[in-house]
Amino acid sequence: MNTLTQENNRELTEKVEEKDQKQSVRVYSPNVDVMETEESILFRVEMPGVDQSSVEISIEKDQLILEGKFVPPAEPRGQVRLAEYREGNYFRKFTIGKAIHSDKAIAKMKNGILELTIPKMEPKKTKIEIQK
């Protein structure tokens, strides 16, 4: 798990440096729970304030990339005394070492929690005959 943290920190740094050249945008690393069953891998990702239309999920080779954009409400509700939520992007990247059905993945978002279920492939069983 330490390798995942180091990899994500590197990705965050690269994203921040990329964005700094254009404009300063905060990059958040969302909290993620990963669970595995015999049939699937489930990712539960916290993205408070993110609208589901701004979430992007992609799988390339064995890399799962989760991104989301947070834009705070434009209308002020009073005089701001403390503002910790600022515009920014959520970003996490995972290496999936299992054979999966990426085309059968199911994503749902409710109350700022993204749930992504990716079915695993059945391992192929092959009987090999010994030649005489």
VMD Tcl script that draws the C-alpha trace (Angstrom):
set ca {
  {0.00 0.00 0.00}
  {2.95 2.32 0.62}
  {3.84 2.08 -3.07}
  {0.32 3.23 -3.98}
  {0.67 6.26 -1.70}
  {4.05 7.19 -3.21}
  {2.68 6.74 -6.74}
  {-0.34 8.93 -6.00}
  {1.82 11.63 -4.38}
  {4.01 11.69 -7.49}
  {0.93 11.93 -9.73}
  {-0.48 14.75 -7.57}
  {2.80 16.64 -7.78}
  {2.92 16.25 -11.56}
  {-0.70 17.41 -11.87}
  {-0.06 20.44 -9.64}
  {3.08 21.38 -11.61}
  {1.12 20.97 -14.86}
  {-1.69 23.17 -13.57}
  {0.71 25.76 -12.07}
  {1.98 26.52 -15.54}
  {-1.58 27.33 -16.66}
  {-3.23 28.48 -13.44}
  {-3.16 27.51 -9.80}
  {-5.71 24.75 -9.10}
  {-5.73 22.70 -5.94}
  {-5.50 18.90 -6.35}
  {-7.09 16.75 -3.66}
  {-6.33 13.08 -3.03}
  {-9.69 11.57 -2.05}
  {-10.02 8.88 0.60}
  {-10.63 5.50 -1.00}
  {-11.71 2.09 0.32}
  {-10.91 -0.88 -1.92}
  {-12.66 -4.20 -1.32}
  {-12.33 -7.42 -3.25}
  {-14.68 -10.37 -3.54}
  {-14.38 -13.50 -5.67}
  {-16.47 -11.80 -8.37}
  {-15.38 -8.14 -8.34}
  {-13.31 -5.25 -7.01}
  {-15.19 -2.39 -5.34}
  {-13.80 1.14 -4.98}
  {-15.56 3.58 -2.63}
  {-14.23 7.12 -3.20}
  {-15.02 10.27 -1.20}
  {-15.51 13.32 -3.43}
  {-17.54 15.83 -1.39}
  {-19.13 18.59 -3.42}
  {-18.39 16.95 -6.77}
  {-21.23 16.68 -9.27}
  {-21.35 13.29 -10.99}
  {-21.18 14.99 -14.40}
  {-17.65 16.19 -13.60}
  {-16.33 12.74 -12.60}
  {-14.11 10.91 -15.08}
  {-13.21 7.24 -14.71}
  {-10.82 5.58 -17.11}
  {-9.02 2.26 -17.31}
  {-5.96 2.01 -19.52}
  {-4.14 -1.30 -19.54}
  {-3.89 -2.07 -15.81}
  {-4.30 1.55 -14.59}
  {-7.52 2.85 -13.04}
  {-7.70 6.67 -13.04}
  {-10.34 8.50 -10.99}
  {-10.80 12.24 -11.45}
  {-13.41 14.75 -10.35}
  {-13.75 18.52 -10.32}
  {-15.06 20.51 -7.36}
  {-16.47 23.98 -7.95}
  {-17.88 25.73 -4.87}
  {-21.30 27.40 -5.14}
  {-21.11 30.84 -6.75}
  {-23.77 32.53 -4.65}
  {-22.52 33.77 -1.27}
  {-24.65 32.83 1.72}
  {-23.16 35.47 3.97}
  {-19.82 36.93 4.90}
  {-17.07 34.31 4.63}
  {-15.25 33.76 7.94}
  {-13.41 30.57 6.98}
  {-13.13 28.92 3.56}
  {-11.31 25.60 3.42}
  {-13.10 24.23 0.38}
  {-11.70 25.83 -2.72}
  {-12.03 24.97 -6.36}
  {-9.92 21.96 -7.19}
  {-9.63 18.54 -8.71}
  {-9.76 15.12 -7.11}
  {-7.28 12.61 -8.49}
  {-6.30 9.01 -7.67}
  {-4.60 6.34 -9.73}
  {-4.45 2.61 -9.02}
  {-2.71 -0.35 -10.61}
  {-5.08 -3.29 -10.92}
  {-3.18 -6.56 -10.97}
  {-6.21 -8.72 -11.74}
  {-7.86 -9.53 -15.06}
  {-11.06 -7.48 -15.13}
  {-14.06 -6.76 -17.35}
  {-13.62 -3.00 -17.68}
  {-16.53 -2.79 -20.15}
  {-18.88 -4.22 -17.49}
  {-17.88 -1.79 -14.72}
  {-20.70 -0.04 -12.85}
  {-20.30 3.42 -11.29}
  {-22.78 5.11 -8.96}
  {-22.52 8.43 -7.14}
  {-24.58 9.42 -4.12}
  {-23.96 12.04 -1.43}
  {-20.40 12.70 -2.58}
  {-19.42 9.01 -2.55}
  {-18.46 7.31 -5.82}
  {-18.92 3.54 -5.84}
  {-17.20 1.73 -8.69}
  {-17.64 -2.01 -9.11}
  {-15.41 -3.79 -11.62}
  {-16.16 -7.48 -12.30}
  {-13.18 -9.82 -12.40}
  {-12.62 -12.27 -15.25}
  {-12.84 -15.97 -14.61}
  {-9.40 -17.53 -14.86}
  {-9.16 -19.69 -17.95}
  {-8.73 -23.38 -17.24}
  {-6.80 -25.20 -19.86}
  {-5.87 -28.84 -19.81}
  {-2.54 -29.49 -21.47}
  {-1.85 -32.95 -22.81}
  {1.67 -34.34 -22.53}
  {3.03 -35.37 -25.89}
  {4.47 -38.86 -26.29}
}
mol new
graphics top color blue
foreach p $ca { graphics top sphere $p radius 0.5 }
foreach p [lrange $ca 0 end-1] q [lrange $ca 1 end] { graphics top cylinder $p $q radius 0.2 }
display resetview
